[in-house]
């Protein structure tokens, strides 16, 4: 039995089914809002607003052990996800074909798999900053990021640019528009990618809608500007 699935965030019904199948491993609430527009840098206030750090993820012993480290915003809650373990577990279920396909759709996107989910709900916002990791290879950060966005489906108006943080980390960032054909709604999203000796790392910021996305930009900028390769 083969099941074809599309975008991770666009398929709300599949996400809910997967959450149940994996025992609540990760729940996506990014999709389902009415918003429209094209990618922008967000308001100047959103990007420059001071965001208090709520701790660091990435190093050994932190909530998410990653090839990179960065600060998360105060009251945001980080949770590590072992994608390979969840994929293996779901494939062995009684409905392995269906559950496995759903797990693959939810936990993989292009060349990377989910490694960490940082929930904004405790801070009063609706959305996630997600970290995706991949295996070492020859693909550079820009190629990995393009593959990541392409795998989401129904994206448009992509704007790619290189960046370098005060910590000396270089990478590629993208802003784009995602359209849910299921919900007939549009919203802005963004992501960045860096290369490490352990493989590529992608940080993605979605949000329930464009307004929530903009409200969470300071947390995304905090992660970006404190990013370090371990």
N, C-alpha and C positions, 0 to 999 in steps of 0.2 A: 504494500500500500504506500503510495507516495502522496505527500501533502505539500502543496506549494504555498509559501507564506511570503509576505512582503515586508514592509517597514516595521522595525521594532516598535517605534512609538505610535505609528499610525494604526496598528491593528489592536485596538483596545480590547476587543473580545478575546483575541488570542492571548493577550497579556494576562487577562484575568484568569483564563483557563490554565495558563502556565503557572501562575502564582499558586493556584490550588494544587496543581500537579507536583510542584516542587516544595510544597509545604510552606509557602510564603517566603521562598528564598529572596525574591525581590519583587516589588510591586511597582508598576509604572503608572504614574498619574500625570505624565507630561501631556498626554493628548486629551482633547475634548473641549477646547475653548474656541470662542469666536474671536478671531483677530485677523488683521490683514496688513499688507504693507510690504516694503522691500527692506533688505538688510540695511542697517545703519550702524553707526558706532555707538548708538545709544546717546542719551543726554549727557552733556558734559558733567552735570551733577552726579549722575549715576556712576560714571567712571572715576570721578575724583573723590567721591564720598569716602570718608575714612571708615574702614571696616576693621573691627576688633578681631584679633585672632582668637580662635577657640582651641588651638592646639595644632599639632603637626601630624600628618599621616605619611606613610612611606617607610620610615625606618623599622627595623626589626623590633617587635614588641608593640607597635602602634596598631590601631584598629584595622588598617590596611597596609600590608607589607608589599612595597612596590619597587620598581627600578629607579623611581624618583621620590622626592619628598617635597611637600609644600604645606602651607598653612591653610586651615579651613576656617571659615567664618564662625564667630561665636554663636553657640546654640545649634549649629548645623550638626547632624549626627552621621558619622561615617560607619559603614559596615562593609567588611571584606566579603568577596564572593569568589568561591573556588569554582570557576566555570567548568573546568574539565571534570571535576567530581560530580557536579550537578548534571552535566551532559551524560556522563556514564550511568548515573543513577536513573535518570529519566528513560534512557534507552532500554533498561532492564525491567521497566514496569509492565503491567499486564497489557497495556495498550502502547507498547514500545514505539511503534511507527509514528503514531500521532503525537504522543508525548515527546518523543525524541525530536520530531520536526519542530514542535512548538519551542522546545528548549533551545534548539539551534537558532531559531529566529530571534529569541529573546536574548540569548547570551553571546551570540556572534554577530559581528557586523564587519563585512569585508575581511581584512586580514587580521583583525583583533578580536579578543574576547573580553567580556566584562570582568573586572578585577576588584572594583570598589564602587560603592554607591553612597553618595553623601547627600542626605535628605535635608531639604530646607524647611520642612513642615514645623520642626520645633522652633524655628525662628519666625514663624508666621507667614511663610511663603509656600507656594505650591510648585515644586519642581525638584530636580536633582542635578548635581554635578557628578558625572560618572567618569570613571577612569577605565580605559580599555588598554590591554597590553597584547603584544604579539611576539612571535618568535624572531630571533636574530635572522637577518637576511641582507640582501643587497639593496632593497628598496629604500629610498631616502624618505625623509619626513613628508615632503610634499606629495610624493606618490602614494604613501600610506594614507594620508589625509584625503586625497582625491578618491581613493578606493573606498574609504570609510563613508564618505558622503554619497558616492554613487550607490552603495549598498543600501542606503536608507530608502531610496526610491522617492519619486515625486518631489525632488528638490529643484530649485531654480535660483537664478540671480546670485550665484556663488561669487564671492570676492575673496581671493587668496592674497596673503601678504606674508612676508618674512618678518620675524621679530627677534629681538635680543633683549633679555632682561638684565636688570642691575646685578643679578647673581652670575651673569656670564653665560646663561643658557640660551642657545639659538634654536629656533624652530620655525614652523609655518602655522599660520592661523587662517581660519575661514569664517565668514559670515554668510548665511544663506537663508532662503525661505523654504519651509516645508509645507506641503499641501496634503491634507488628509482627504483622499477621495472617498473614504468611508463616511467621514463626518462633514465633508465639503467645507473644510475650514483651513485657514492658513495662519502660520506663525513664523516668527524669526527664531533661528537657532545659531549657535556658533561652536567651534571646536578648535583645538590646537593639537599639534603633533610634534614630538621631539624624538630623536634617535638616541638609544643607549646601547651599551655593550650587551645588555640582556634582551634587546629587542625594542621595537617602537612602542611609544606610549601616547595615547590620545586622551585628552580631557575634553569632555563634551558638556555643554550647558544647554538644556532645553527650557522647560517651563510649561505651565498649563496653557499659557497664551503669550502673546508678545508683550503685554503689560507686565506679566509676572517675570518674563525673561529679562526685561530691562531692570526690574526691581532687584534681580539677583546678580546683575553685572558686577557690583562691587565685590561680591564673594568670588566670582570668577577671576576678576583682576587680582585679588589677593593671592589666589592660588598661582596664577601666572607669574606674578612678580616675585614670589618667594620660591619659585620652582628651582630645585637643585637635582642634579643627576647623581645617584648614589654609586 
